[in-house]
Amino acid sequence: MLSYLMLYFGLAAGALAGLSFMILKIGSALADCPDTGRAAKAGSMTIVAGFVTIGAGGVILIAAGVLAVLPHMAPAGVLTALGLAVLCLGLGFTQAVATLRDIVAQAAARVSATTE
């Protein structure tokens, strides 16, 4: 069971790190704009911090739930937990990118309003 949990945490941490890196890359790409670049950089850093914190907590809670509910189903239970964790991380990633897009849109609207 311990080897399955190590595999679970390794793969879940890899997914969390990969999605966090993608949020930073999207923020970096949005930071090329001279008008909204600062908002994109600050927003992406803040969003990644929250994403990692909430994502890591979710991964740990799912692992604890699997240990409590499915202790005798080591491979199947851990793979089910991994699927649930990656699904939740993907949903969080979608929300994080939508929030980043909203931050950049609000910054663009402020710039547009001040130049008129």
C-alpha positions in Angstrom: 0.0 0.0 0.0 2.9 2.4 0.8 4.3 2.1 -2.7 0.9 2.9 -4.2 0.6 5.9 -2.0 4.1 7.1 -3.1 3.1 6.6 -6.7 -0.2 8.6 -6.1 1.6 11.5 -4.4 4.3 11.5 -7.0 1.9 11.6 -9.9 -0.5 14.1 -8.2 2.5 16.4 -7.3 3.6 16.2 -11.0 0.2 17.2 -12.2 0.0 20.0 -9.7 3.5 21.3 -10.7 2.7 21.0 -14.4 -0.5 22.9 -14.2 1.1 25.5 -11.9 3.8 26.0 -14.5 1.2 26.4 -17.2 -0.5 29.1 -15.2 2.8 30.9 -14.9 3.5 30.5 -18.6 0.1 31.9 -19.5 0.7 34.8 -17.2 4.1 35.4 -18.7 2.6 35.4 -22.2 -0.1 37.9 -21.1 2.6 40.0 -19.5 4.0 41.0 -22.9 1.3 43.6 -23.3 2.6 47.0 -22.1 -0.8 48.1 -20.8 -1.8 45.0 -18.8 1.5 43.3 -18.2 2.0 44.2 -14.6 -1.6 43.0 -13.8 -1.0 39.7 -15.6 2.3 39.0 -13.8 0.9 39.9 -10.3 -2.3 38.0 -11.0 -0.6 34.9 -12.2 1.8 34.8 -9.2 -1.2 35.2 -6.8 -3.3 32.7 -8.6 -0.5 30.1 -8.6 0.0 30.5 -4.9 -3.6 29.8 -4.2 -3.8 27.0 -6.7 -0.9 25.1 -5.2 -2.2 25.6 -1.7 -5.7 24.4 -2.4 -4.5 21.7 -4.8 -2.1 20.2 -2.4 -4.7 20.2 0.3 -7.2 18.5 -2.0 -4.6 15.8 -3.0 -3.9 15.1 0.7 -7.6 14.9 1.6 -8.3 12.5 -1.3 -5.4 10.3 -0.2 -6.8 10.3 3.4 -10.2 9.4 2.1 -8.9 6.5 0.1 -7.0 5.1 3.1 -10.2 5.3 5.2 -12.7 4.0 2.6 -10.8 1.6 0.4 -7.9 0.2 2.5 -8.2 -3.3 0.9 -8.3 -2.1 -2.7 -4.8 -0.8 -3.0 -4.2 -0.5 -6.7 -7.8 0.2 -7.8 -8.4 2.6 -4.9 -5.3 4.6 -5.4 -5.8 4.9 -9.1 -9.4 6.0 -8.5 -8.1 8.6 -6.1 -5.5 9.7 -8.6 -8.2 10.1 -11.3 -10.3 12.2 -8.9 -7.3 14.3 -7.8 -6.3 15.1 -11.4 -10.0 15.8 -12.3 -10.2 18.3 -9.4 -6.8 19.9 -10.3 -8.0 20.3 -13.9 -11.2 22.0 -12.7 -9.1 24.3 -10.5 -6.8 25.1 -13.4 -9.8 26.1 -15.5 -11.0 28.4 -12.8 -7.5 29.8 -12.3 -7.1 30.7 -16.0 -10.6 32.2 -16.1 -9.7 34.4 -13.1 -6.4 35.4 -14.8 -8.3 36.3 -17.9 -10.7 38.4 -15.8 -7.8 40.2 -14.1 -6.3 41.1 -17.5 -9.7 42.2 -18.9 -10.3 44.5 -15.9 -6.8 46.0 -16.3 -7.4 46.6 -20.0 -10.8 48.3 -19.2 -9.1 50.6 -16.7 -6.4 51.5 -19.2 -9.0 52.1 -21.9 -11.1 54.3 -19.5 -8.1 56.5 -18.6 -7.1 57.1 -22.2 -10.5 58.3 -23.4 
